[in-house]
Amino acid sequence: MDAAALDLTPRGTASIEVLVNGPIQTNSYVVISSGECLIIDPAWEGENLVAHIRAEHPDVHVLGSVCTHGHADHVGGVAGVRAAVGADALYELCVKDATVPHANIEEQRVMWGIETPDPGEPTRLLAEGDTIELGDICLQVIEAPGHTPGGIVLFAATEQGNIAFVGDTLFPGSHGRTDLSGGDEAAILRSLSKLARLLPPDTVCLTGHGDSTTVARELMQNPFMQM
């Protein structure tokens, strides 16, 4: 994908709520647009996430979940979301991370004693250039490997501004760890360079843990984005 492949035309509006949850304090994002809702990276206790959304937004239809990568702390709530939403619940993940959840759930159980429900099989496997329609906005899939082989960034050009859900690929001044199984330092540096080329400077980057940032800020302060 090059810059010409991203649709930068502003379209639609969205409200976004971050719910920090799970044993590793993951940012789970509730994204609502025109009466529809997706949960990006439901980390833990998916039933509770859905119950919260329904209590706060009773007229909103929860479609299911999309995960930026397959690590247990980003898919741990998927099973609960699927149980709460029902048989039609979405669970979307990059095709290159299709085998990661099961393996990483076992790794985290062995390393840290964390028991995580298996999310089951994805309802859709995503790849570079795919789009996800949500209400009146469109999430565009950018493959960004390095933290995992199938890490993705979800970008949307909205009437409120440009947003990108970057998972554990980018953090303020840094990037996601690459020392876990499937991690690749060279690949994540290439992914950061790709994001620097693709994403408009004013893009708000919503990270998998901790604070959000912008592309402009990272181009100034993040040495890994400058390489």
Contacts in CASP RR format, 6 or more apart in sequence:
PFRMAT RR
TARGET T0000
AUTHOR 0000-0000-0000
METHOD contacts of the structure
MODEL  1
MDAAALDLTPRGTASIEVLVNGPIQTNSYVVISSGECLIIDPAWEGENLV
AHIRAEHPDVHVLGSVCTHGHADHVGGVAGVRAAVGADALYELCVKDATV
PHANIEEQRVMWGIETPDPGEPTRLLAEGDTIELGDICLQVIEAPGHTPG
GIVLFAATEQGNIAFVGDTLFPGSHGRTDLSGGDEAAILRSLSKLARLLP
PDTVCLTGHGDSTTVARELMQNPFMQM
1 128 0 8 1.000
1 129 0 8 1.000
1 142 0 8 1.000
1 143 0 8 1.000
1 194 0 8 1.000
1 198 0 8 1.000
2 197 0 8 1.000
2 198 0 8 1.000
3 197 0 8 1.000
3 198 0 8 1.000
5 129 0 8 1.000
6 140 0 8 1.000
6 142 0 8 1.000
6 155 0 8 1.000
6 157 0 8 1.000
6 198 0 8 1.000
6 199 0 8 1.000
7 138 0 8 1.000
7 140 0 8 1.000
7 157 0 8 1.000
8 157 0 8 1.000
8 162 0 8 1.000
8 200 0 8 1.000
9 157 0 8 1.000
10 157 0 8 1.000
10 158 0 8 1.000
10 159 0 8 1.000
10 161 0 8 1.000
11 136 0 8 1.000
11 137 0 8 1.000
11 138 0 8 1.000
11 156 0 8 1.000
11 157 0 8 1.000
11 158 0 8 1.000
11 159 0 8 1.000
12 33 0 8 1.000
12 34 0 8 1.000
12 135 0 8 1.000
12 136 0 8 1.000
12 137 0 8 1.000
12 158 0 8 1.000
12 159 0 8 1.000
13 33 0 8 1.000
13 34 0 8 1.000
13 136 0 8 1.000
13 137 0 8 1.000
13 158 0 8 1.000
13 159 0 8 1.000
13 160 0 8 1.000
14 31 0 8 1.000
14 32 0 8 1.000
14 33 0 8 1.000
14 134 0 8 1.000
14 137 0 8 1.000
14 156 0 8 1.000
14 158 0 8 1.000
14 160 0 8 1.000
14 163 0 8 1.000
15 31 0 8 1.000
15 32 0 8 1.000
15 33 0 8 1.000
16 29 0 8 1.000
16 30 0 8 1.000
16 31 0 8 1.000
16 32 0 8 1.000
16 163 0 8 1.000
16 206 0 8 1.000
17 29 0 8 1.000
17 30 0 8 1.000
17 32 0 8 1.000
18 27 0 8 1.000
18 28 0 8 1.000
18 29 0 8 1.000
18 30 0 8 1.000
18 206 0 8 1.000
19 27 0 8 1.000
19 28 0 8 1.000
19 29 0 8 1.000
19 30 0 8 1.000
19 49 0 8 1.000
19 52 0 8 1.000
20 26 0 8 1.000
20 27 0 8 1.000
20 28 0 8 1.000
20 210 0 8 1.000
21 28 0 8 1.000
21 43 0 8 1.000
21 44 0 8 1.000
21 45 0 8 1.000
21 48 0 8 1.000
21 49 0 8 1.000
22 43 0 8 1.000
22 44 0 8 1.000
22 45 0 8 1.000
22 73 0 8 1.000
23 44 0 8 1.000
23 73 0 8 1.000
23 112 0 8 1.000
23 114 0 8 1.000
24 43 0 8 1.000
24 73 0 8 1.000
24 209 0 8 1.000
25 209 0 8 1.000
25 210 0 8 1.000
26 41 0 8 1.000
26 43 0 8 1.000
26 44 0 8 1.000
26 73 0 8 1.000
26 74 0 8 1.000
26 208 0 8 1.000
26 209 0 8 1.000
27 41 0 8 1.000
27 43 0 8 1.000
27 206 0 8 1.000
27 207 0 8 1.000
27 208 0 8 1.000
27 209 0 8 1.000
27 210 0 8 1.000
28 39 0 8 1.000
28 40 0 8 1.000
28 41 0 8 1.000
28 42 0 8 1.000
28 43 0 8 1.000
28 44 0 8 1.000
28 49 0 8 1.000
29 39 0 8 1.000
29 40 0 8 1.000
29 41 0 8 1.000
29 165 0 8 1.000
29 206 0 8 1.000
30 37 0 8 1.000
30 39 0 8 1.000
30 49 0 8 1.000
30 52 0 8 1.000
30 53 0 8 1.000
31 37 0 8 1.000
31 38 0 8 1.000
31 39 0 8 1.000
31 40 0 8 1.000
31 134 0 8 1.000
32 57 0 8 1.000
32 60 0 8 1.000
33 134 0 8 1.000
33 135 0 8 1.000
33 136 0 8 1.000
33 137 0 8 1.000
34 135 0 8 1.000
34 136 0 8 1.000
35 59 0 8 1.000
35 60 0 8 1.000
35 61 0 8 1.000
35 135 0 8 1.000
36 60 0 8 1.000
36 61 0 8 1.000
36 63 0 8 1.000
36 134 0 8 1.000
36 135 0 8 1.000
37 53 0 8 1.000
37 57 0 8 1.000
37 60 0 8 1.000
37 61 0 8 1.000
37 62 0 8 1.000
37 63 0 8 1.000
37 64 0 8 1.000
37 134 0 8 1.000
38 62 0 8 1.000
38 63 0 8 1.000
38 64 0 8 1.000
38 65 0 8 1.000
38 66 0 8 1.000
38 90 0 8 1.000
38 132 0 8 1.000
38 134 0 8 1.000
39 46 0 8 1.000
39 49 0 8 1.000
39 50 0 8 1.000
39 53 0 8 1.000
39 62 0 8 1.000
39 64 0 8 1.000
39 65 0 8 1.000
39 66 0 8 1.000
39 81 0 8 1.000
40 65 0 8 1.000
40 66 0 8 1.000
40 67 0 8 1.000
40 68 0 8 1.000
40 154 0 8 1.000
40 165 0 8 1.000
41 65 0 8 1.000
41 66 0 8 1.000
41 67 0 8 1.000
41 68 0 8 1.000
41 74 0 8 1.000
41 75 0 8 1.000
41 165 0 8 1.000
41 167 0 8 1.000
41 208 0 8 1.000
42 49 0 8 1.000
42 65 0 8 1.000
42 67 0 8 1.000
42 74 0 8 1.000
42 75 0 8 1.000
42 76 0 8 1.000
42 77 0 8 1.000
42 78 0 8 1.000
42 80 0 8 1.000
42 81 0 8 1.000
43 73 0 8 1.000
43 74 0 8 1.000
43 76 0 8 1.000
43 77 0 8 1.000
44 73 0 8 1.000
44 76 0 8 1.000
44 77 0 8 1.000
45 77 0 8 1.000
45 80 0 8 1.000
46 76 0 8 1.000
46 77 0 8 1.000
46 78 0 8 1.000
46 79 0 8 1.000
46 80 0 8 1.000
46 81 0 8 1.000
46 83 0 8 1.000
46 84 0 8 1.000
47 80 0 8 1.000
47 81 0 8 1.000
47 83 0 8 1.000
47 84 0 8 1.000
49 77 0 8 1.000
49 81 0 8 1.000
50 62 0 8 1.000
50 80 0 8 1.000
50 81 0 8 1.000
50 84 0 8 1.000
50 85 0 8 1.000
51 84 0 8 1.000
53 60 0 8 1.000
53 62 0 8 1.000
54 60 0 8 1.000
54 62 0 8 1.000
62 81 0 8 1.000
62 84 0 8 1.000
62 85 0 8 1.000
62 89 0 8 1.000
63 85 0 8 1.000
63 89 0 8 1.000
63 90 0 8 1.000
63 134 0 8 1.000
64 81 0 8 1.000
64 82 0 8 1.000
64 85 0 8 1.000
64 89 0 8 1.000
64 90 0 8 1.000
64 91 0 8 1.000
65 77 0 8 1.000
65 78 0 8 1.000
65 81 0 8 1.000
65 82 0 8 1.000
65 89 0 8 1.000
65 90 0 8 1.000
65 91 0 8 1.000
65 92 0 8 1.000
66 90 0 8 1.000
66 91 0 8 1.000
66 92 0 8 1.000
66 93 0 8 1.000
66 126 0 8 1.000
66 132 0 8 1.000
66 139 0 8 1.000
66 154 0 8 1.000
67 74 0 8 1.000
67 75 0 8 1.000
67 78 0 8 1.000
67 91 0 8 1.000
67 92 0 8 1.000
67 93 0 8 1.000
67 97 0 8 1.000
67 119 0 8 1.000
68 74 0 8 1.000
68 151 0 8 1.000
68 152 0 8 1.000
68 153 0 8 1.000
68 154 0 8 1.000
68 165 0 8 1.000
68 166 0 8 1.000
68 167 0 8 1.000
68 168 0 8 1.000
68 169 0 8 1.000
68 208 0 8 1.000
69 93 0 8 1.000
69 94 0 8 1.000
69 97 0 8 1.000
69 100 0 8 1.000
69 147 0 8 1.000
69 148 0 8 1.000
69 150 0 8 1.000
69 151 0 8 1.000
69 152 0 8 1.000
69 167 0 8 1.000
69 168 0 8 1.000
70 93 0 8 1.000
70 97 0 8 1.000
70 100 0 8 1.000
70 101 0 8 1.000
70 104 0 8 1.000
70 148 0 8 1.000
70 150 0 8 1.000
70 151 0 8 1.000
71 100 0 8 1.000
71 101 0 8 1.000
71 104 0 8 1.000
71 108 0 8 1.000
71 147 0 8 1.000
71 148 0 8 1.000
71 168 0 8 1.000
71 180 0 8 1.000
72 101 0 8 1.000
72 104 0 8 1.000
72 105 0 8 1.000
72 107 0 8 1.000
72 108 0 8 1.000
72 114 0 8 1.000
72 116 0 8 1.000
73 108 0 8 1.000
73 116 0 8 1.000
74 167 0 8 1.000
74 168 0 8 1.000
74 208 0 8 1.000
75 93 0 8 1.000
75 101 0 8 1.000
75 116 0 8 1.000
75 119 0 8 1.000
76 105 0 8 1.000
76 116 0 8 1.000
76 117 0 8 1.000
76 119 0 8 1.000
77 117 0 8 1.000
77 119 0 8 1.000
78 91 0 8 1.000
78 117 0 8 1.000
78 119 0 8 1.000
78 120 0 8 1.000
79 117 0 8 1.000
79 118 0 8 1.000
79 119 0 8 1.000
79 120 0 8 1.000
80 117 0 8 1.000
81 89 0 8 1.000
81 91 0 8 1.000
82 89 0 8 1.000
82 91 0 8 1.000
82 119 0 8 1.000
82 120 0 8 1.000
89 123 0 8 1.000
90 123 0 8 1.000
90 124 0 8 1.000
91 119 0 8 1.000
91 120 0 8 1.000
91 121 0 8 1.000
91 122 0 8 1.000
91 123 0 8 1.000
91 124 0 8 1.000
92 122 0 8 1.000
92 123 0 8 1.000
92 124 0 8 1.000
92 125 0 8 1.000
92 126 0 8 1.000
92 132 0 8 1.000
93 101 0 8 1.000
93 122 0 8 1.000
93 125 0 8 1.000
93 126 0 8 1.000
94 125 0 8 1.000
94 126 0 8 1.000
94 127 0 8 1.000
94 141 0 8 1.000
94 143 0 8 1.000
94 150 0 8 1.000
94 151 0 8 1.000
94 152 0 8 1.000
95 125 0 8 1.000
95 126 0 8 1.000
95 127 0 8 1.000
95 150 0 8 1.000
96 127 0 8 1.000
96 143 0 8 1.000
96 145 0 8 1.000
96 149 0 8 1.000
96 150 0 8 1.000
96 151 0 8 1.000
97 148 0 8 1.000
97 149 0 8 1.000
97 150 0 8 1.000
97 151 0 8 1.000
98 122 0 8 1.000
98 125 0 8 1.000
100 148 0 8 1.000
100 149 0 8 1.000
100 150 0 8 1.000
100 182 0 8 1.000
101 118 0 8 1.000
101 119 0 8 1.000
101 120 0 8 1.000
102 118 0 8 1.000
103 181 0 8 1.000
104 180 0 8 1.000
104 181 0 8 1.000
105 116 0 8 1.000
105 118 0 8 1.000
107 180 0 8 1.000
107 181 0 8 1.000
108 114 0 8 1.000
108 116 0 8 1.000
109 115 0 8 1.000
109 116 0 8 1.000
126 132 0 8 1.000
126 141 0 8 1.000
126 152 0 8 1.000
127 141 0 8 1.000
127 143 0 8 1.000
128 141 0 8 1.000
128 142 0 8 1.000
128 143 0 8 1.000
129 140 0 8 1.000
129 141 0 8 1.000
129 142 0 8 1.000
130 140 0 8 1.000
130 141 0 8 1.000
131 138 0 8 1.000
131 139 0 8 1.000
131 140 0 8 1.000
131 141 0 8 1.000
132 138 0 8 1.000
132 139 0 8 1.000
132 141 0 8 1.000
132 154 0 8 1.000
133 139 0 8 1.000
137 156 0 8 1.000
137 158 0 8 1.000
138 156 0 8 1.000
139 154 0 8 1.000
139 155 0 8 1.000
139 156 0 8 1.000
139 165 0 8 1.000
140 154 0 8 1.000
140 155 0 8 1.000
140 156 0 8 1.000
141 152 0 8 1.000
141 153 0 8 1.000
141 154 0 8 1.000
142 152 0 8 1.000
142 153 0 8 1.000
142 154 0 8 1.000
142 155 0 8 1.000
142 194 0 8 1.000
142 195 0 8 1.000
142 198 0 8 1.000
143 150 0 8 1.000
143 151 0 8 1.000
143 152 0 8 1.000
143 191 0 8 1.000
144 150 0 8 1.000
144 151 0 8 1.000
144 152 0 8 1.000
144 153 0 8 1.000
144 166 0 8 1.000
144 169 0 8 1.000
144 188 0 8 1.000
144 191 0 8 1.000
144 194 0 8 1.000
144 195 0 8 1.000
145 151 0 8 1.000
145 184 0 8 1.000
145 187 0 8 1.000
145 188 0 8 1.000
145 191 0 8 1.000
146 169 0 8 1.000
146 178 0 8 1.000
146 182 0 8 1.000
146 183 0 8 1.000
146 184 0 8 1.000
146 185 0 8 1.000
146 187 0 8 1.000
146 188 0 8 1.000
146 191 0 8 1.000
147 167 0 8 1.000
147 168 0 8 1.000
147 169 0 8 1.000
147 175 0 8 1.000
147 176 0 8 1.000
147 177 0 8 1.000
147 178 0 8 1.000
147 180 0 8 1.000
147 183 0 8 1.000
147 188 0 8 1.000
148 180 0 8 1.000
148 182 0 8 1.000
148 183 0 8 1.000
149 182 0 8 1.000
149 183 0 8 1.000
149 184 0 8 1.000
151 167 0 8 1.000
151 169 0 8 1.000
153 164 0 8 1.000
153 165 0 8 1.000
153 166 0 8 1.000
153 167 0 8 1.000
153 169 0 8 1.000
153 195 0 8 1.000
154 164 0 8 1.000
154 165 0 8 1.000
155 162 0 8 1.000
155 163 0 8 1.000
155 164 0 8 1.000
155 198 0 8 1.000
155 199 0 8 1.000
155 203 0 8 1.000
156 162 0 8 1.000
156 163 0 8 1.000
156 164 0 8 1.000
161 202 0 8 1.000
161 204 0 8 1.000
162 199 0 8 1.000
162 200 0 8 1.000
162 202 0 8 1.000
162 203 0 8 1.000
162 204 0 8 1.000
163 203 0 8 1.000
163 204 0 8 1.000
163 206 0 8 1.000
164 195 0 8 1.000
164 199 0 8 1.000
164 203 0 8 1.000
164 204 0 8 1.000
164 205 0 8 1.000
164 206 0 8 1.000
164 215 0 8 1.000
165 206 0 8 1.000
166 195 0 8 1.000
166 205 0 8 1.000
166 206 0 8 1.000
166 207 0 8 1.000
166 208 0 8 1.000
167 206 0 8 1.000
167 207 0 8 1.000
167 208 0 8 1.000
168 176 0 8 1.000
168 177 0 8 1.000
168 207 0 8 1.000
168 208 0 8 1.000
168 209 0 8 1.000
169 175 0 8 1.000
169 176 0 8 1.000
169 188 0 8 1.000
169 191 0 8 1.000
169 192 0 8 1.000
169 195 0 8 1.000
170 176 0 8 1.000
170 192 0 8 1.000
170 195 0 8 1.000
170 205 0 8 1.000
170 207 0 8 1.000
170 213 0 8 1.000
170 218 0 8 1.000
170 222 0 8 1.000
170 225 0 8 1.000
171 207 0 8 1.000
171 209 0 8 1.000
171 210 0 8 1.000
171 213 0 8 1.000
172 207 0 8 1.000
172 211 0 8 1.000
172 213 0 8 1.000
172 217 0 8 1.000
172 218 0 8 1.000
172 221 0 8 1.000
172 222 0 8 1.000
173 213 0 8 1.000
173 218 0 8 1.000
173 221 0 8 1.000
173 222 0 8 1.000
173 223 0 8 1.000
173 224 0 8 1.000
173 225 0 8 1.000
174 222 0 8 1.000
174 224 0 8 1.000
175 188 0 8 1.000
175 189 0 8 1.000
175 192 0 8 1.000
175 222 0 8 1.000
175 224 0 8 1.000
176 188 0 8 1.000
177 183 0 8 1.000
178 184 0 8 1.000
178 185 0 8 1.000
178 187 0 8 1.000
178 188 0 8 1.000
188 224 0 8 1.000
189 224 0 8 1.000
189 227 0 8 1.000
192 222 0 8 1.000
192 224 0 8 1.000
192 225 0 8 1.000
192 227 0 8 1.000
193 225 0 8 1.000
193 227 0 8 1.000
195 215 0 8 1.000
195 225 0 8 1.000
196 215 0 8 1.000
196 218 0 8 1.000
196 219 0 8 1.000
196 225 0 8 1.000
199 205 0 8 1.000
199 215 0 8 1.000
200 215 0 8 1.000
201 214 0 8 1.000
201 215 0 8 1.000
201 216 0 8 1.000
201 219 0 8 1.000
202 214 0 8 1.000
202 215 0 8 1.000
202 216 0 8 1.000
203 214 0 8 1.000
203 215 0 8 1.000
204 212 0 8 1.000
204 213 0 8 1.000
204 214 0 8 1.000
205 212 0 8 1.000
205 213 0 8 1.000
205 214 0 8 1.000
205 215 0 8 1.000
205 218 0 8 1.000
206 212 0 8 1.000
207 213 0 8 1.000
218 225 0 8 1.000
219 225 0 8 1.000
219 226 0 8 1.000
END
